Amino acid sequence: MMQEDSFLTERQLKVLQMRLAGRSQQEVADSLGTTRSNISILEKRAHQNIARAERTLQQWMMLRAPISLQARTGTDVFDLPKMIFAAADELGMRLPITSLDIVVQLRRKAPRLFKKRALERDAQIYVTEEGEVMVERLRD
């Protein structure tokens, strides 16, 4: 049975809580009267549900982001802040972040998108009014 307004069941929440407290899968299984294999499955499905919820939230935030720009393969990561600030200027927005904040967010959120300083593939970049940067890798 799902927790009300949650992607996680009560059992999944209990397993995650015990695991976060440092208990092994076997200790959790013994405590809940089940097998380690069952705990492994519950934990895996819980993490899949969490990842799905995170992707859903990111998609929603992307829809709401006023800044959306496409960056082409080969674009230097240090050129992206200029592109983002130019897009903000066109919209009359003042972003509460610096160029360095943008580069750090890009590197953190899409580390495999860059080879050294250049984009390895086309990407769509979104920026919220709060200055949160999100990246969507475009299909080849």
Rosetta silent file (secondary structure, phi, psi, omega in degrees, C-alpha in Angstrom):
SEQUENCE: MMQEDSFLTERQLKVLQMRLAGRSQQEVADSLGTTRSNISILEKRAHQNIARAERTLQQWMMLRAPISLQARTGTDVFDLPKMIFAAADELGMRLPITSLDIVVQLRRKAPRLFKKRALERDAQIYVTEEGEVMVERLRD
SCORE:     score description
SCORE:     0.000 S_00000001
   1 L     0.000  132.439 -178.507    0.000    0.000    0.000 S_00000001
   2 E   -76.527  144.708  170.113    1.381    3.412   -0.994 S_00000001
   3 L   -64.058  145.339  178.377    1.870    6.160    1.535 S_00000001
   4 L   -60.203  130.310  178.895   -0.662    8.873    0.869 S_00000001
   5 L    61.054   33.932  179.566    0.812   11.346   -1.626 S_00000001
   6 L  -140.011  152.316  174.238    4.063    9.372   -1.961 S_00000001
   7 L   -86.397   -1.845 -177.390    5.750    7.157   -4.525 S_00000001
   8 L  -110.435  142.833  175.076    7.019    4.996   -1.655 S_00000001
   9 E   -79.612  165.170  176.726    5.186    2.306    0.302 S_00000001
  10 H   -59.066  -40.394 -178.690    5.279    2.258    4.107 S_00000001
  11 H   -64.582  -43.308  177.904    7.521   -0.810    3.909 S_00000001
  12 H   -61.738  -43.299  178.628    9.953    0.915    1.522 S_00000001
  13 H   -60.639  -42.802  179.707   10.104    3.952    3.811 S_00000001
  14 H   -62.861  -44.914  179.241   10.820    1.720    6.821 S_00000001
  15 H   -61.518  -47.642 -179.653   13.596   -0.126    4.940 S_00000001
  16 H   -61.639  -41.364  179.822   15.198    3.144    3.759 S_00000001
  17 H   -60.807  -44.840 -179.169   14.986    4.613    7.262 S_00000001
  18 H   -68.645  -38.756  179.222   16.729    1.570    8.769 S_00000001
  19 H   -67.270  -40.943  177.962   19.370    1.477    6.026 S_00000001
  20 H   -65.473  -24.839  177.329   20.094    5.200    6.456 S_00000001
  21 L   -79.316   -0.087  175.382   20.542    4.519   10.168 S_00000001
  22 L    97.512    6.222 -179.790   23.443    2.240    9.180 S_00000001
  23 L   -81.173  143.956  178.667   21.801   -1.153    9.447 S_00000001
  24 L   -74.605  163.918  177.215   22.788   -3.852    6.951 S_00000001
  25 H   -58.810  -38.810 -179.867   20.241   -5.467    4.654 S_00000001
  26 H   -66.053  -40.532  178.016   20.484   -8.638    6.767 S_00000001
  27 H   -64.131  -40.847  178.014   19.851   -6.695    9.987 S_00000001
  28 H   -64.111  -44.590  179.985   16.829   -4.998    8.400 S_00000001
  29 H   -59.606  -46.210  179.988   15.548   -8.369    7.140 S_00000001
  30 H   -61.686  -42.753 -178.826   15.912   -9.943   10.592 S_00000001
  31 H   -64.373  -36.909 -176.888   14.160   -6.982   12.213 S_00000001
  32 H   -96.410    0.860  176.923   11.239   -7.099    9.749 S_00000001
  33 L    69.330   41.926  179.088   11.001  -10.902    9.640 S_00000001
  34 L  -140.625 -171.056 -178.357   11.851  -11.326    5.978 S_00000001
  35 L   -94.540  158.028  176.094   14.807  -12.265    3.768 S_00000001
  36 H   -61.555  -37.063  179.074   17.817  -10.157    2.820 S_00000001
  37 H   -61.149  -41.720  179.186   16.833  -10.720   -0.820 S_00000001
  38 H   -65.765  -39.931  178.359   13.389   -9.200   -0.187 S_00000001
  39 H   -64.119  -40.367  178.385   14.972   -6.181    1.530 S_00000001
  40 H   -59.560  -44.297  179.469   17.301   -5.770   -1.463 S_00000001
  41 H   -65.460  -45.186  179.267   14.317   -5.727   -3.833 S_00000001
  42 H   -59.777  -43.327 -179.145   12.362   -3.283   -1.633 S_00000001
  43 H   -66.714  -43.182  179.526   15.354   -0.965   -1.428 S_00000001
  44 H   -61.372  -46.018 -179.846   16.030   -1.135   -5.174 S_00000001
  45 H   -65.927  -35.789  177.675   12.393   -0.347   -6.038 S_00000001
  46 H   -62.416  -45.685  179.642   12.334    2.504   -3.531 S_00000001
  47 H   -65.813  -34.750  175.887   15.401    4.055   -5.162 S_00000001
  48 H   -64.465  -42.178  179.172   13.829    3.588   -8.626 S_00000001
  49 H   -65.073  -39.036  178.534   10.680    5.365   -7.416 S_00000001
  50 H   -64.924  -44.325  179.162   12.758    8.190   -5.943 S_00000001
  51 H   -61.752  -40.592  178.483   14.701    8.592   -9.213 S_00000001
  52 H   -63.676  -42.496  178.477   11.423    8.675  -11.165 S_00000001
  53 H   -64.009  -40.517  178.332   10.016   11.341   -8.844 S_00000001
  54 H   -63.375  -42.552  178.500   13.208   13.414   -9.219 S_00000001
  55 H   -64.117  -39.648  178.676   13.022   13.194  -13.035 S_00000001
  56 H   -62.151  -45.109  179.467    9.344   14.209  -12.920 S_00000001
  57 H   -63.890  -41.356  178.833   10.148   17.216  -10.750 S_00000001
  58 H   -63.212  -41.728  178.757   13.027   18.228  -13.026 S_00000001
  59 H   -61.565  -41.456  179.193   10.747   18.016  -16.091 S_00000001
  60 H   -63.501  -43.151  179.616    8.181   20.225  -14.323 S_00000001
  61 H   -65.037  -37.085  178.186   10.867   22.742  -13.384 S_00000001
  62 H   -63.339  -39.405  178.521   12.127   22.787  -16.972 S_00000001
  63 H   -61.835  -34.009 -176.180    8.630   23.599  -18.202 S_00000001
  64 H   -88.244  -13.619 -176.538    8.518   26.545  -15.798 S_00000001
  65 L   -68.636  124.553 -179.028   12.042   27.831  -16.465 S_00000001
  66 L   -70.559  -25.785 -179.463   11.858   31.142  -18.330 S_00000001
  67 E  -102.816  125.054  177.477   15.302   30.661  -19.871 S_00000001
  68 E  -141.364  120.508  178.730   15.735   27.829  -22.326 S_00000001
  69 E  -141.033  151.277  179.791   18.596   27.720  -24.775 S_00000001
  70 E   -98.566  131.823  177.504   20.237   25.134  -26.954 S_00000001
  71 E  -113.907  130.240 -175.488   23.998   24.679  -26.725 S_00000001
  72 L   -85.453  154.423  173.855   25.758   22.925  -29.571 S_00000001
  73 L   -49.646  135.794  178.863   28.418   20.238  -29.421 S_00000001
  74 L    92.996  -10.985  178.942   31.842   21.837  -28.975 S_00000001
  75 L   -62.981  133.985  178.468   30.585   24.881  -27.054 S_00000001
  76 E   -71.830  133.952 -178.869   33.114   25.917  -24.403 S_00000001
  77 H   -57.234  -30.002 -179.120   31.668   25.565  -20.883 S_00000001
  78 H   -80.398   -8.004  173.122   32.915   29.083  -20.107 S_00000001
  79 H   -86.211  -20.024 -176.057   30.856   30.531  -22.988 S_00000001
  80 H   -63.277  -41.761  177.133   27.618   29.177  -21.513 S_00000001
  81 H   -57.884  -40.421  178.488   27.255   31.817  -18.739 S_00000001
  82 H   -60.115  -42.316  179.981   27.475   34.587  -21.376 S_00000001
  83 H   -64.333  -41.235 -178.746   24.737   32.848  -23.389 S_00000001
  84 H   -67.866  -45.093  179.328   22.562   32.441  -20.291 S_00000001
  85 H   -65.613  -33.887  176.692   23.005   36.057  -19.149 S_00000001
  86 H   -65.054  -42.089  178.182   22.219   37.278  -22.687 S_00000001
  87 H   -64.247  -39.612  178.257   18.984   35.250  -22.657 S_00000001
  88 H   -64.138  -42.043  179.071   18.118   36.695  -19.222 S_00000001
  89 H   -60.519  -41.542  178.499   18.777   40.229  -20.497 S_00000001
  90 H   -59.730  -32.802 -179.672   16.406   39.650  -23.431 S_00000001
  91 L   -90.498   -0.912 -178.210   13.702   38.721  -20.916 S_00000001
  92 L    70.627   27.262 -178.898   14.545   41.640  -18.627 S_00000001
  93 L   -99.973  146.574  172.236   15.552   39.211  -15.876 S_00000001
  94 L  -113.960  113.094 -178.743   18.298   39.640  -13.319 S_00000001
  95 L   -82.311  137.016 -178.510   19.673   36.257  -12.290 S_00000001
  96 L   -86.377   39.773 -178.543   20.886   35.904   -8.677 S_00000001
  97 L  -139.187  163.978  178.206   23.959   33.881   -9.712 S_00000001
  98 L  -105.419  171.361  176.179   27.444   34.449  -11.093 S_00000001
  99 H   -57.841  -42.055  179.554   29.206   32.968  -14.097 S_00000001
 100 H   -62.754  -41.104  177.000   31.115   30.683  -11.749 S_00000001
 101 H   -56.536  -42.700 -178.684   27.836   29.486  -10.149 S_00000001
 102 H   -63.488  -47.926 -179.530   26.584   28.530  -13.611 S_00000001
 103 H   -61.483  -43.814  179.809   29.740   26.595  -14.512 S_00000001
 104 H   -61.777  -45.093  178.823   29.716   24.782  -11.153 S_00000001
 105 H   -62.400  -43.895  179.490   26.050   23.813  -11.542 S_00000001
 106 H   -60.925  -46.194 -179.315   26.604   22.587  -15.104 S_00000001
 107 H   -64.536  -37.675 -178.331   29.619   20.497  -14.099 S_00000001
 108 H   -73.816  -41.228 -174.040   27.782   19.057  -11.090 S_00000001
 109 H   -85.322  -22.729 -179.058   24.505   18.269  -12.825 S_00000001
 110 L  -140.002   60.389 -174.452   25.857   16.986  -16.129 S_00000001
 111 H   -61.653  -32.955 -177.842   29.450   15.850  -15.554 S_00000001
 112 H   -83.240   -1.724 -179.725   29.492   13.423  -18.489 S_00000001
 113 H   -79.054  -19.388 -175.090   28.234   16.075  -20.884 S_00000001
 114 E  -111.332  139.873  169.832   31.640   17.754  -21.023 S_00000001
 115 E  -115.069  112.631 -170.356   34.957   16.549  -22.366 S_00000001
 116 L    56.256 -114.520 -177.120   37.510   18.856  -20.806 S_00000001
 117 L  -102.478   -2.666 -172.331   35.942   22.290  -21.413 S_00000001
 118 E  -109.922  149.463  174.410   33.686   21.512  -24.390 S_00000001
 119 E   -66.570  132.672  179.069   30.201   20.045  -24.710 S_00000001
 120 L   -83.662  -19.133  177.587   30.389   16.520  -26.066 S_00000001
 121 L  -154.515  164.599  178.656   26.873   16.682  -27.488 S_00000001
 122 L   -59.097  145.576  178.931   24.039   19.134  -28.012 S_00000001
 123 E  -144.128  149.955  172.832   22.191   20.089  -24.830 S_00000001
 124 E  -101.892  127.711 -178.230   19.176   22.111  -23.841 S_00000001
 125 E  -114.258  132.590 -179.601   19.900   24.350  -20.854 S_00000001
 126 E  -119.882  144.260  177.389   17.178   25.722  -18.620 S_00000001
 127 E  -137.248  128.570  178.317   17.507   28.363  -15.922 S_00000001
 128 L   -83.559  167.997  178.036   14.861   29.290  -13.357 S_00000001
 129 L   -62.379  -25.286  179.637   14.311   32.783  -11.993 S_00000001
 130 L   -81.589   -5.359  178.085   16.015   31.573   -8.801 S_00000001
 131 L    92.264   12.625  176.519   19.159   30.751  -10.791 S_00000001
 132 L   -80.938  129.868 -178.786   18.871   26.984  -10.808 S_00000001
 133 E  -102.005  132.181  177.739   20.487   25.529  -13.907 S_00000001
 134 E  -128.144  147.562 -175.999   19.165   22.300  -15.439 S_00000001
 135 E  -129.021  134.946  174.552   20.537   20.403  -18.407 S_00000001
 136 E  -122.329  119.144  177.307   18.856   18.014  -20.800 S_00000001
 137 E   -72.568  132.239 -179.759   21.092   16.066  -23.146 S_00000001
 138 L   -88.498  148.931 -179.236   19.660   16.074  -26.616 S_00000001
 139 L   -63.829  147.883  179.090   19.486   12.887  -28.670 S_00000001
 140 L   -71.002    0.000    0.000   22.242   12.332  -31.202 S_00000001
